[in-house]
Amino acid sequence: MTGINAILEPGMLVRHPGAPEWGIGQVQSNIAGRITVNFREAGKLVIDGNTIALELVTGLGTQP
């Protein structure tokens, strides 16, 4: 597991780059490269962190 996936922890918000229609998801767990994410529009899914690089979502609810 490389990149951002290696630091993902429960509670962090992410997007799946290949499925923007899933919306923003909240990381539930990250164990041995298997990242469980609860997506707004797709529900709870397990992502293989060795093949998919999730995108970290930051700055929600903040003012510039």
Secondary structure as GFF3:
##gff-version 3
##sequence-region A 1 64
A	DSSP	three_ten_helix	3	7	.	.	.	ID=ss1
A	DSSP	beta_strand	13	15	.	.	.	ID=ss2
A	DSSP	three_ten_helix	20	22	.	.	.	ID=ss3
A	DSSP	beta_strand	25	31	.	.	.	ID=ss4
A	DSSP	beta_strand	34	39	.	.	.	ID=ss5
A	DSSP	beta_strand	43	48	.	.	.	ID=ss6
A	DSSP	beta_strand	55	56	.	.	.	ID=ss7
###
